[in-house]
Amino acid sequence: MPFKNKLILLLIFCIGLFFRLYGLNWDQGQHLHPDERFLTMVAADIKLPNSISQYFDTATSPLNPGNYPNYQFFVYGTFPLFLTKIFAVIFHIDNYENIVLVGRFLSAFFDAGIIIILYKLTKKYLTSILYATTVLPIQLSHFFAVDTFLNFFILLTFYLLIKKRFAFAGVSFGLALACKISALYFLPIIILFLITKFHKNIFKLFLVSGYLFLVTFLTFHLFQPYIFDGLFKLNPLFVNNIKQLEIMSSPNNNFPPAIQWINKIPLQRSALNLVFFGLGLPLSLLFILSL
């Protein structure tokens, strides 16, 4: 990439990062976001293990939220949690008041990284500019949650697949799963890509697929070790958490966060939210006019 192009992309990245970091302490330490508050509590309470063997010991690791009485229900990915904890310890701000700001900074940084990936995919500055200034990603970047991390690694996986860097794609997809287990919804895209790419050579299809998914599994196991009890056996606590989450998500269950969706018209509400709060009104109008 010519130096001029790098400079322009760097400028767009810095603009996007500025929007994502501006007003980072937006709630003035009041912890108003419920999911973020829960992750902040967990991140502040867990402790770094003393050894690698302790890290992988689901039953005794001080880094495992499931080993604390207050966090027996934990369905988030642990990679963003671990990364935030490590940086907080390094900079001596490992406490409930400050660790949330570390998480928000990392959230903003990873989301800003999508600006670069989008340029790599499209070779168009406009794509990166639009994402850098879109309302919803800027808003999500102000939260210490797992969504921005997930988005970054899913898009990175897609880019690495296109570039035929299958080992790195496996690492990226493993990290996406370690951010949020719902990354599994991207699995059919990966399988479809591999089939399309290697359908004329079945041996190579199985070889590349096996290699990619082995790397994915190892990466996932490394950064979300407490889903497992041993190498392959699933942790019963995690299984129960997923079952409980499924019950909470049922339409017949009056789980408080879901009450807001009762009697709402699904497509209409989603479209309006996308126009006003997702893209933002200016970009939405430009999109509509371009149709």
C-alpha positions in Angstrom: 0.0 0.0 0.0 1.5 3.4 -1.0 2.4 5.7 1.9 -0.3 8.2 0.9 -3.0 5.5 1.2 -1.7 4.4 4.6 -1.8 8.0 5.8 -5.4 8.5 4.7 -6.4 5.2 6.3 -4.6 6.2 9.5 -6.5 9.5 9.5 -9.8 7.7 9.1 -8.9 5.3 11.8 -7.9 8.1 14.2 -11.2 9.9 13.5 -13.2 6.7 14.2 -11.1 6.0 17.4 -11.7 9.6 18.6 -15.4 9.3 18.3 -15.3 6.0 20.1 -13.1 7.3 23.0 -14.7 10.7 23.4 -16.8 10.7 26.6 -15.6 7.3 27.6 -16.6 7.9 31.2 -20.1 8.9 30.0 -21.9 7.7 33.2 -19.3 9.4 35.5 -18.6 6.1 37.4 -22.3 5.3 38.0 -22.2 1.9 36.1 -25.5 2.5 34.4 -25.3 -0.3 31.8 -26.5 -3.5 33.4 -24.5 -6.0 31.3 -21.4 -3.9 31.6 -21.9 -3.5 35.3 -22.0 -7.3 35.7 -18.9 -7.8 33.6 -17.2 -5.1 35.6 -18.0 -6.8 38.9 -16.7 -10.1 37.5 -13.5 -8.6 36.1 -12.8 -6.8 39.4 -13.3 -10.0 41.5 -11.5 -12.6 39.5 -7.8 -13.1 40.1 -4.9 -14.1 37.8 -3.8 -17.7 38.3 -0.4 -18.5 39.7 0.5 -21.0 37.0 -0.5 -22.4 33.6 -1.8 -25.6 35.2 -4.0 -23.6 37.5 -5.3 -21.5 34.6 -6.6 -24.7 32.9 -8.0 -26.2 36.1 -11.7 -25.3 35.8 -12.4 -26.4 39.3 -9.8 -24.2 41.1 -8.7 -21.4 38.7 -9.3 -18.0 40.4 -9.9 -16.7 36.8 -13.0 -18.8 36.4 -16.2 -16.8 37.2 -17.9 -20.1 38.0 -15.7 -20.5 41.1 -17.3 -17.5 42.8 -20.7 -17.8 44.5 -22.0 -14.5 42.9 -21.3 -15.6 39.3 -22.8 -19.0 39.0 -24.7 -17.8 35.9 -22.1 -16.6 33.4 -22.8 -16.9 29.6 -20.4 -14.3 28.3 -17.1 -14.9 26.5 -14.0 -14.8 28.6 -11.4 -13.5 26.2 -12.5 -9.8 26.6 -12.8 -10.4 30.3 -9.3 -11.8 30.6 -7.7 -9.2 28.3 -9.3 -6.4 30.4 -8.1 -8.0 33.6 -4.5 -8.3 32.4 -4.3 -4.7 31.3 -5.9 -3.5 34.5 -3.3 -5.4 36.6 -0.5 -4.1 34.4 -1.5 -0.5 34.9 -2.5 -1.0 38.6 -6.1 0.0 38.1 -7.6 -3.4 38.9 -10.6 -2.2 40.9 -14.4 -1.8 40.3 -14.2 1.9 39.8 -11.5 1.9 37.1 -11.5 -1.5 35.4 -14.6 -0.6 33.4 -12.7 2.2 31.7 -10.0 -0.3 30.6 -12.8 -2.5 29.2 -14.3 0.4 27.4 -11.0 1.5 25.9 -10.3 -2.0 24.6 -13.9 -2.2 23.2 -13.3 1.1 21.4 -10.0 0.0 20.0 -11.2 -3.3 18.7 -14.2 -1.7 17.0 -12.0 0.9 15.4 -9.9 -2.0 14.0 -12.9 -2.9 11.9 -12.4 0.4 10.0 -9.1 -1.0 8.7 -10.5 -4.4 7.9 -13.3 -2.9 5.9 -10.8 -0.9 3.8 -8.8 -4.1 3.2 -11.9 -5.9 2.0 -13.3 -3.2 -0.2 -10.3 -1.0 -1.1 -12.6 2.0 -0.7 -12.2 4.8 1.8 -15.9 5.5 1.8 -16.7 2.2 3.4 -14.3 2.9 6.3 -15.5 6.5 6.7 -19.1 5.3 6.9 -18.3 2.8 9.6 -16.1 5.3 11.4 -19.0 7.7 11.7 -22.0 5.3 12.1 -23.9 5.9 15.3 -24.4 2.3 16.6 -20.8 1.1 16.5 -19.8 4.4 18.2 -22.4 3.8 20.9 -21.4 0.1 21.5 -17.7 1.1 21.7 -18.5 3.1 24.8 -19.6 -0.1 26.6 -17.4 -2.7 28.3 -19.3 -5.6 26.6 -18.3 -8.4 24.3 -20.1 -7.3 21.1 -17.4 -5.1 19.6 -14.8 -7.8 20.2 -17.1 -10.3 18.5 -17.7 -8.1 15.5 -14.0 -7.5 15.0 -13.0 -11.2 15.0 -16.0 -12.3 12.9 -15.0 -9.7 10.2 -11.4 -10.6 10.5 -12.2 -14.3 10.0 -14.1 -13.4 6.9 -11.1 -11.4 5.6 -8.6 -14.1 6.4 -10.7 -16.7 4.6 -10.8 -14.6 1.5 -7.0 -14.2 1.7 -6.7 -18.1 2.1 -4.9 -17.7 5.5 -6.8 -20.6 7.0 -4.7 -21.1 10.1 -5.1 -17.4 11.1 -8.8 -17.7 10.2 -9.1 -20.5 12.6 -7.4 -18.5 15.4 -9.7 -15.5 14.6 -12.8 -17.7 14.7 -11.7 -19.3 17.9 -11.3 -15.9 19.5 -14.7 -14.9 18.1 -16.2 -17.9 19.9 -14.3 -16.9 23.1 -15.9 -13.5 22.9 -19.5 -14.8 22.5 -20.7 -18.3 21.9 -23.2 -17.0 19.4 -20.3 -16.7 16.9 -21.3 -20.3 16.0 -23.9 -18.7 13.7 -21.0 -17.7 11.4 -20.0 -21.4 11.1 -22.3 -22.1 8.1 -20.6 -19.2 6.2 -17.2 -20.8 6.8 -18.4 -24.2 5.7 -20.0 -22.8 2.6 -16.9 -20.9 1.7 -14.7 -24.0 2.1 -17.1 -26.1 0.0 -17.2 -23.5 -2.7 -13.4 -23.2 -2.7 -12.5 -26.8 -2.6 -15.5 -28.7 -4.0 -13.3 -30.0 -6.9 -10.8 -31.5 -4.5 -12.5 -33.5 -1.7 -9.2 -34.5 -0.1 -8.1 -30.9 0.1 -11.5 -29.8 1.4 -11.3 -32.2 4.3 -7.6 -31.4 5.0 -8.1 -27.6 5.1 -11.4 -27.9 7.0 -9.9 -30.2 9.6 -6.9 -28.0 10.0 -9.0 -24.8 10.3 -11.4 -26.3 12.8 -8.6 -27.9 14.9 -6.9 -24.5 15.2 -10.3 -23.0 16.1 -11.0 -25.5 18.8 -7.5 -25.1 20.3 -7.8 -21.3 20.3 -11.3 -21.4 21.8 -10.1 -23.9 24.4 -7.2 -21.6 25.3 -9.2 -18.4 25.8 -12.5 -19.9 27.0 -11.2 -22.8 29.0 -13.9 -23.0 31.6 -16.6 -24.1 29.2 -14.8 -27.4 29.4 -14.1 -29.8 32.2 -11.0 -31.4 30.9 -10.1 -31.5 27.2 -13.5 -32.3 25.5 -16.1 -32.7 28.3 -18.4 -29.7 28.7 -18.6 -28.1 32.1 -22.0 -29.0 33.6 -22.3 -25.5 35.0 -22.0 -24.0 31.5 -24.6 -26.4 30.1 -27.0 -25.5 32.8 -26.4 -21.8 32.2 -27.2 -22.2 28.5 -30.4 -24.1 29.4 -31.4 -21.4 31.8 -30.7 -18.7 29.2 -32.9 -20.6 26.7 -35.8 -20.6 29.2 -35.3 -16.8 29.8 -35.5 -16.2 26.1 -38.7 -18.0 25.7 -41.7 -15.9 24.6 -43.8 -17.4 27.4 -41.2 -16.3 30.1 -41.7 -12.8 31.6 -37.9 -12.2 32.0 -37.7 -8.4 32.8 -35.2 -7.4 30.0 -37.4 -9.0 27.4 -40.7 -7.4 28.5 -39.9 -4.3 26.3 -40.4 -6.4 23.2 -43.9 -7.5 24.0 -46.6 -6.2 21.6 -43.9 -4.7 19.3 -44.0 -5.2 15.5 -40.7 -6.9 14.9 -39.7 -5.7 11.4 -41.1 -2.2 11.8 -39.3 -1.6 15.2 -36.0 -3.0 13.9 -36.2 -0.8 10.8 -36.9 2.3 12.8 -34.1 1.6 15.2 -31.7 1.0 12.4 -32.7 4.4 10.7 -32.6 6.5 13.9 -30.2 4.8 16.2 -28.2 2.4 14.1 -26.9 4.3 11.0 -28.2 7.6 12.2 -30.6 9.8 10.3 -28.1 11.5 7.9 -26.6 8.2 6.7 -30.0 6.5 6.5 -31.3 9.3 4.3 -28.3 9.0 2.0 -28.8 5.2 1.8 -32.5 5.6 1.0 -31.8 8.2 -1.7 -29.2 6.0 -3.3 -31.7 3.1 -3.8 
